[in-house]
Amino acid sequence: MTETPDCHERLAEMCSVLAEGNVECPDVRTALCDLAFATAAHFGAEETVRILSTAEASLSARGGKHANELDAIYGICLLAGEVLHDAGQWGESRRWLEKAVCANASGAEAFHDLAINAIAMGDSDSAIRALENEIAVAPGNYYAYTLLASLYEKSAMTKEPNGLSEHCSSAIQGTCGPCIHSSFITASDIPTQTFRCSATA
């Protein structure tokens, strides 16, 4: 994590460049992540999101006509949601994460973050929907399968998680590999502060 005292200024400069439509980095979230969390640590989540929102607003005003602009909007909204979630501002975090989904409906990271956010808010139904969407767009995240199965079990739901691979389905039923039922990740195991640059992928 970047701890330089000029993190605020550097974040503002990078967002200013993005606001002008100069989107060359393929992964804006990764490019801004260290600076954003450092700024949040030194100046607060609200100030960090204020800076991020200037770039998002400018890019959105341009209409997101190009794929790289939409990707940048997605990355900025995702990062803003993560910063706010980490600060315990879960309601506002959800709003930004939902904006990220609007920018990129196939973004697995946003759905995963929404699930963790919903769990923190005690909203299991929304967490389940978010994980189902994550699995639909990115079926390779085994952690999402186990977490979703845990939420189904906690909610006393009888249906099998949508889109489970044969391997994961049989593992959940305890017929292959380690029995996941014996070591489910439950909602109470999810910390309220989970987001850092490598926390979602």
N, C-alpha and C positions, 0 to 999 in steps of 0.2 A: 504494500500500500504506500502510495506516494505521501510523504510527510513534509514537503517543502512549503515554506510560508507563502509562496507566490501561487499556490494551487488555485486560489480564487481567481486571480488575474488570468492565469493560463487557461482555466476552464472557460472564462468569459471570452477570451480571444478565440478559442477553438469554436465556441458556439456562434460567435459573430461571423466567422468564416462560413460555417454551415448555413447560417441564416441568409447569406448572400447566394446560396445555391451552389457553393463550391464543395460538392460532395464527391470526394475521390476515394475516401477510405471505404473498403467493402464492409467493414463492421464497426459502425459508429459507437455502439455500446462498449465494445472492448477498448476502443481508442480513448473514450472519455471516462471509463470506469474508475481507474485509480484516482484521477483528478476529482471526479464527482464525490467519491466517498471521503477523500481527504478534505475537500471543501465542506462537506456535511459535518465532518468531525470538528473542524475549526470554526465554521460560520453557521452551522445549523442546516437541517434538511430543507427548511422553507426557502432559505436563500439559494441553496443549490438548485432546487427545483425552479425557482424564479429564473435563474440563468438558463437552465435547460429549456424552459418553456418559451423563452424568446426565440430560440432557434426552431423549436417545433412549430410555433405560431407562424413564423416567416415561411417555413417550408410548406406548411399546410395552406397558407395563403397563395402560394404559387401553384397550388392544385395537385401537387404530387404527380406531375405528368410523366416523370421518368422513374424507372425502377429504382435507381439509386437514391432518389429523393424519398420514395416510399420506404425504402430500407432504412434511411436515416431517421425518418419520423418514427418508425417502429423501434429503432434502437434507442432513441431519445426517450420515448414514452416508457419503454421497458425499464430503462435505467432510472427514470424519475420514480416509477412505481417501486423499484427495489430500494432506492434511497429512503422513500417515505415509509415503506414497510419496516425497514431496519430501525427507523426512528419511532416505531410503534404507532404511526398514523395510518392505520389499516384501511379506513374508509377512503381517504384520499389516495392511498396507494392503489386500491382497487380501481378507482376512476381512471388513473393513468394506465394501469395494466389493460383495462378494457379498451382504452384508446389505442394501445399497442395492437390489440387483436383487430381493431378496425383497420389499422394500417396494413396488417399482414395476418390474414385469417389462417395461414398455414405455419405461423410461428409457434413452434412447440414450447419455446422458453416462456412465452407470455402465458400460455395455458398452465404450464407447470407453476409459475409464480402465482397465478391466480388461485391455484389449488392450495398452495402453502398459505397464501393470504386468507383464503376462506377458512382454512383450518384454524388459523390464529383467531379468527372472528367467531369461531364456533359454528360455522355454516357448512355442515357436512354435505348438504345437498348440492351447494354450489361447488364445493371441492370435488365431488364425484363427477359433476358435469364437466368441470375443467379438465380433470384427468382423462375422462372419456374422449374429450376433444384432443388432448395431447396425444393419446395413443392412436387416435384416428389419423393424425397428420404425421406422427413420428412413432411408429410401433416398436422401435428398437430400445426404448428406455425401460429396462427391467425394473428399476426402482419405482417407476410410475405404476407398473402392474401390481407390485406388492403393496404399495400404498393404497391403490384403488381397492384391491381385494380386502385390505384391512378396514377401509371405510365401509365397504359393503357389509362386512361381518359386524362391525360396530352398529350399523344401522339395521341389523337383522334383515337384510335383503337377501332374497333367495336366488336372484338371477346371477348368472356369471358375468363378470366384467366384460363389456363389449370389446370385441376385437382381440381377445387374448390369443396369443400364439399357442400352438399345441403344447409346446414345452412348458410355458408359463402356466397354462391351464392345468396340466397334470401335476405340476409342482405345487400349485395352490391346493389341489386335491390330495397332496401328500403321496403321490404315486411315483415320483421320480425326484432324484436329487434330494437336497435337504428339505424337510417339511417346513414350508413357509408358515403354516399355521402355528408352529411352535415358537416362532420368533417374529411375529408380525410387527411391523412398524405401526404404532397406533398414533392417533391424533395427539394424545398427551405427550408423545415422545418428540413431537416437532417443536423445536424452540421458536420463540416469537421473533428472534433476530437470526435469520438464516441467510440473508442475501449478502454476498460479496461477489467480486468479479468472477470467481470460479464456482459460485454456488449453484448456478443453473447452467445447463448445457444440453 
